[in-house]
């Protein structure tokens, strides 16, 4: 059982480049989340989705876009990468807001 | 919106001693409080959770207590072992449609042999 899978695991971008991070879950979860993790700042929510076709802004949404065209996939896009977006990105999914969230292994993104 | 504070930010204990991490939350409507453990290079994993209709929950060496009136909850690890060394996150959530988890900033626990 794969759980939550993130691709890619590592990426280096130049300032101004764009990229898409893919998150896939095989648990038929309704809720999916994208977090970024920076030293000393814990997990900050970027965007989340409460079902196929829905998205909502989290705490730090600026500079990111998301799409949930299929229930099992949640895509995070960076249109024009900036050095401030250097971080480790985690995707998670859960059945409801009050049930266990399962996390992927993370994507380490460096913007130079 | 919800705000979760967590203390201490770092904690060192001797192997075999107990460790306690405390969190406070701001939204009295929050009713689900999970604790996650994150090992180096991995994603966070749930270790225990508690709901607002329960005051305490225990799973082997790990326990969580919740004080709804004071809006704080704590993680207790007894008989600590080196493999308990990790970063621990508390979180709060509301079981209403459209809500999401809010995490504390984390506690780095080091268990010294």
HADDOCK unambig.tbl for C-alpha pairs under 7 A between the chains (distance, minus, plus):
assign (segid A and resid 40 and name CA) (segid B and resid 105 and name CA) 6.66 0.50 0.50
assign (segid A and resid 41 and name CA) (segid B and resid 105 and name CA) 5.32 0.50 0.50
assign (segid A and resid 42 and name CA) (segid B and resid 104 and name CA) 6.50 0.50 0.50
assign (segid A and resid 42 and name CA) (segid B and resid 105 and name CA) 4.08 0.50 0.50
assign (segid A and resid 42 and name CA) (segid B and resid 106 and name CA) 5.70 0.50 0.50
assign (segid A and resid 43 and name CA) (segid B and resid 103 and name CA) 6.20 0.50 0.50
assign (segid A and resid 50 and name CA) (segid B and resid 98 and name CA) 5.99 0.50 0.50
assign (segid A and resid 97 and name CA) (segid B and resid 93 and name CA) 6.45 0.50 0.50
assign (segid A and resid 97 and name CA) (segid B and resid 94 and name CA) 6.54 0.50 0.50
assign (segid A and resid 97 and name CA) (segid B and resid 95 and name CA) 5.35 0.50 0.50
assign (segid A and resid 97 and name CA) (segid B and resid 99 and name CA) 5.96 0.50 0.50
assign (segid A and resid 97 and name CA) (segid B and resid 100 and name CA) 5.44 0.50 0.50
assign (segid A and resid 97 and name CA) (segid B and resid 101 and name CA) 6.85 0.50 0.50
assign (segid A and resid 98 and name CA) (segid B and resid 32 and name CA) 5.53 0.50 0.50
assign (segid A and resid 98 and name CA) (segid B and resid 93 and name CA) 6.15 0.50 0.50
assign (segid A and resid 98 and name CA) (segid B and resid 94 and name CA) 6.39 0.50 0.50
assign (segid A and resid 98 and name CA) (segid B and resid 95 and name CA) 4.96 0.50 0.50
assign (segid A and resid 100 and name CA) (segid B and resid 46 and name CA) 6.85 0.50 0.50
assign (segid A and resid 102 and name CA) (segid B and resid 45 and name CA) 6.93 0.50 0.50
assign (segid A and resid 103 and name CA) (segid B and resid 43 and name CA) 5.55 0.50 0.50
assign (segid A and resid 103 and name CA) (segid B and resid 44 and name CA) 6.16 0.50 0.50
assign (segid A and resid 103 and name CA) (segid B and resid 45 and name CA) 6.98 0.50 0.50
assign (segid A and resid 104 and name CA) (segid B and resid 43 and name CA) 5.73 0.50 0.50
assign (segid A and resid 105 and name CA) (segid B and resid 42 and name CA) 5.23 0.50 0.50
assign (segid A and resid 105 and name CA) (segid B and resid 43 and name CA) 4.71 0.50 0.50
assign (segid A and resid 106 and name CA) (segid B and resid 43 and name CA) 6.16 0.50 0.50
